[in-house]
Amino acid sequence: MNIITAIKARLLRSADEGELVTKKKKQFNVTIEEGIIDLVHYLASRYGAPLGPTAAHMLQVGAYYLGNALEVLQKKEILSKHIVETHLLGIGPDDDPAILAIGEKSDYWKLLEISKHVLQRYKKYWQAPNITKRTGDIRYMQKAEKDLLKATVGFAMWLQKQSLGRPTEMETDQGHQEPRPESE
């Protein structure tokens, strides 16, 4: 007899009729990457819980964060792209910190996304001297320099406007934020 059947039988025997409410459940058959299945097995063993409830809880938590991400158009677009590229086509990274934090009600997802953009521009800038030497065309170096400067200034301006680590209006009880200290 499996553990779930035993638990249900014990609960049914010990509860008065009408007190025990059972939830209707359905099987949800989808193809899932092996790494995610391994993670469910690992977490279930670490928590000492059956696979089904562990997987259901992971879906519940994921659905909560994905639902939060729908509130912001930019988050929705980023997640849509990630779902198609990574989970459908298998061409994108599946451990991108910006994606993993995107459902949180904070600015950290944006911080990670913008810093990734600055890093990409820096990599192009770092490669520019070799490409310029090889082609003899200085415009590549100039464009890489201009793109890096633009990304870095945009990042700095965004940082200046943010309240990273402080609650947003949605996260405060009264719906208002504490005044921010003036910059020196």
N, C-alpha and C positions, 0 to 999 in steps of 0.2 A: 504494500500500500504506500503510495507516495505521501510526502509530508503535508501537502496541501489538503488532500482528501482527509487525512487524519485530523488536521486542525479544524477543518469544517465540521467533521463528525463530532468532535469534542465540543465545539461551540454550540452546535445544534442540540446536543444532549443536555448541556448545562444551562442554556437560555430558555426562558419561558417563551411559549409560542407568541409571536407578535413583537417581541422585544428585539430579536435579531433581524436586522434588515440586510438582505443580500443585494449587492449591486449586480446588475446585469453586465456581463462582459462578453466581448466578441473577440475572435481571433483576428489579428491584423498581419496579414502575410505580405511582406515586402522583402526585396533583396537588399541586403545590407553588407557593407564592406567587412572583410574578415577582421580588420583591426578594431572595429566598433564591437563586433561580436566578442572578440577576445577581451575587450574592456568590460563588457557586461559580465562575462564569466568571472573576471578578476574582481570586480566590485562586489558581485554577489557572494563570492567566497570570502572576501574581506569583511563584509557586513554580516555574513552568516545567514543570508536571506536567499530564497529561491530565485531562479533566473527571471521568471515572468514578472513578479512584482518589482524586481530591480529594474528591468527594462521598462516597465510601465512608469516607474518613478523618473527614470532618465528622460523618457518622452514628455512627461508632465513638466519637468523643470525646463527642458529645451523649448517646449511650447510656450511657457511663460516668458522666457527671454526673447523668443522670436516674436511673440505678440507685442512686447515692449518696443521692439525694433520697428514695428509697423507704424508707430506713431510719428516717425521722422522719415520724410521721403528719401533723404540721402542714405539713411541706414537701410531702408527697404531695397534701394537700388543696389547697394553693396552686397547685401545678403542674397538677392536674386542672382547676381552675377556669380557669387561664391557657390551657391547651390547648383547652378548649371555647370560651371567650369569644374568644380571639384567633385561633386557627388554624382553628376550625370556623365560628364565627359572624362573625368579622371585626370584633368590636366593642371589643376590648381593645387596650392598647398592646403592641407587640411588642419594645420596647427597654427595658422596665422593668429597672433595675439589680438589683432584688431577685430577679427571675426569672432573669436571666443568671448570678447568683452562687449560686443556691440549691443547686446540686449540689456546691459546694465543701464540704470538711469543715472549716468554720469557722463563726463566729458572724456573719460579715458579712451574710449574707442576711437574718438576723433584724434586725440593726441597720438595714438599708435598709427592711425591711418596717415596723418600728415607727416609724422617723422619718417615713415616708410617712403613717402614721396620725396622728401628731402634726401634721404639716403640713396635713392635711385638716381637723383640728379647728381649727387656727389660721385657716384660710381662712373657716370658718363663723363663727368669733368675729369676724373682721375685717368680715364682711358683716352681722353682727347689729345694729349701731346703725342702719343704713339700714332694715332690715326692721322693727325696733322702732319707728322713727319713722313708717314707712308704716302699720303696723298698730295702733300705739298699745298693743301688748301687750308688757310688759316680760319676760314669761316666756321669750320666745325668746332674749333677751340673757342671762338668767340660766342657761338651759340650755346655751348656747354657752360661757359662761364656765366652768360646771361641767364640761362635757365636755373642754374644753381643759386644765383643771387636772388632771383625772383621767388624761388621756392623757400629759401631761407628767410627772406624778409616777410613773406606771407605767413610762415610758421611763427616768426617772432610777433607779428601783429596779432595773430590768433591767440597766442599764449597770453599776451597782454590783456586781452578781453575776457579771459576765462577765469573761473573760480574753481580750479581743479582741487578736488578734495573737500570742497565746501558743498553743502546741500543745495540743490536747485529748488526753484519754487515748488515743483511737484513733490519734492522730498521733505519739505518742512511742514510742520503741523499747522501753522497759521497761514501758510501760503505766501509768506514773504521772507526775504533773505535778510540776513544781518548785513549792515553796511560794511563794505570792503574798506580796509585801511588804505589811505592814500599812499601812492608810490613816492619814494624819496627822490 
